[in-house]
Structure formats: structure tokens, C-alpha cells
Amino acid sequence: MDPQPLSPARLRVVTEARAEALIAFQFRPDQASPLSVDCARLAGPEAESWLAGAIGESAETCGAAWAHGDQYAMVALVVDETDGDIEAAAAQAYERLLVAVRPSEHPYLLRIWNYFPAINRGEGDEERYRRFCVGRARAVDGMFNDPPPAATAIGADGEPGRLQVVALCSRTPALALENPRQTPAWQYPREHGPVSPGFSRGALLDADTDTPRLLASGTASIVGHVSQHIGDCAAQLRESLANLDALIAQAAEKSGRTFRREGCEALRIYLRHGADLAAAQAVMADSAIPAQHVTYLRGDVCRRELDVELEGVFAAG
Ligand code: 3EB
């Protein structure tokens, strides 16, 4: 008897450009594309393709892109900032996102990337990242917060003008993960801003299949809710990897599957200072994460005292 054909993974990520991708991220500046990440690439692959089987319909214009697969869909939006008002831009982007997604066949938001320049400009509650959180919180619905998607929010290159939001959506919900070493971001105390950031530490996808995936949100050197190792990028990266390990352990516990660093399909490491690249690469050399899947980008972490953040996708072993 013939062996059963292996069913293709519902979602998998490769660190190269693929025409059939549901989400075709490219790590080079291209203001015309809503899928170009405007953070200078320091090292590693130039593209990251999120594959999700056959794409039924897709479209891309200067300000928006979308694609529909069977289980998954993608929506990407670019919103112009008017008069430097990032709070209004965030509210507009998330209103548009929810209007597009909620009545669709893929109403669940699993993973969101947010990029905008000068994320740390402004003092105290006027800081642009905090205003962004206020605008996002104002626009989202109850379903968004129950539980919130995994997310990244990073300061891109250039001057204010453009807020970019990319969302992975699904027919069915994911399992949201928290990290026992970290306070849930949606419970951060008042000192970090007027509203707590709406994101989960990770999402477990396809847990009902042979090919589960762990999506790790932007992961930084934070224990509890307190930034660690200020001024030492290498130590911050090691702490971020410890947070990643804790999340990987949560994914294993919740799925009954094995997740390991070696199963990393794609990792992005955002560095505030390009000069920290060699130190970061030295830490990663001993990490067991496949080096060919790691992209280093210059980006600003939303906490100004932190110099590095990572995010990634892991296949179950
Ligand atoms: C942190 O742990 C780092 O506001 O959507 C990471 C990922 C961070 C997403 C967001 C913020 C966000 O607080 C910051």
C-alpha cells in the first residue's frame, strides 16, 4: 500500500522571495510597496515569504495589499500621517483593518506588524509610541483584545509621514501565548504609558495539524515589566533569547508538541545601532538558531532604553 502523502503545511515561512507567498515581505526600501519593511537591512536574507497554500485572490496598490488563501489571509495598509499625528493615523489604520477583516471569511487577526518612523520622539506620554498605543486602543473592538494578536511595533527609518500595518488573518482563532517571565503587555502598569499595549507574546497556529507553528511577537530584554541590561546590547539579546525559550516552552506545553530553537524558520533581529551588528552575530553564533534564517535590520525598539528586539517563526519538531 502506498504511504499516505504528507499533507502540506498550512503555514510555513521561508527566507527567500517566492511568487506564491501569501505575505511577501521584502527587506529593502520601497515606498510604493506596503510589504517593504523600511528598516535598513544590516545582514541576512533580503526577503521572507509566508506560504499558505494556493492564493485565491490578491491585489497590491501603493497604499494597500491583500491576499486570500484557504485558512489564512493578509491585509497590509499604509496610512499617511497628517501633521505628525501618529495617534490619529493608528486609529485610522486599525479602523480600516477591522472594516476589511471582520466581515470577511478570515475575521481573526493573529499577527500584526507596525512600522513608523521616529517611534521614540516626544517625551513622557507624548512619545510617539505611546500615542500610537492610544490610537490603536481607541480603534479596536472587543474581539481584538480577547486575546490580542501577536505583534511587533518598530521604529522605521526616515521622517514621520507613513504608518505601515501588516496583518495575518485566519478563518479560525490561534492560541494566544503569554510568557511566564514577563508581565502580559496588556497589564503593563501606568508608568509605561496611558494605555497598555494591545498584543500577546506569541501565537500558536495550526495546533490541530501535523505542522504547528509558533509565532513569537517582538521579544525584548524585559523581565516582569522592567527593561534589563540597559546599555549592553549583547546582554539584552541573551535576555531576549531567554524570553524566547520561555515562550517556546509555553508553546510545547499548550500543544503537546516539541518546539526548539533549531526549528526556527525565520528570525528578525532589530538593532537600534548598526554598530552592534557584530556583537549580535557573536551571541547568535552560539544560539542554535539556523544562521541562514536570521535577518538583521536597523530599527528602533519602542522602549527607548532598549537596543534590540527579535521576532520569529518556529516549526514543531
Ligand atoms: C515589550 O515587550 C516590547 O505595541 O504592538 C513588542 C511587540 C513591543 C509589540 C506593540 C510592543 C508591541 O513591551 C514592545
Boltz pocket constraint, residues with backbone or C-beta under 6 A from the ligand:
constraints:
  - pocket:
      binder: B
      contacts: [[A, 114], [A, 151], [A, 152], [A, 153], [A, 185], [A, 197], [A, 198], [A, 199], [A, 217], [A, 218], [A, 219], [A, 220], [A, 222], [A, 302], [A, 303]]
      max_distance: 6.0
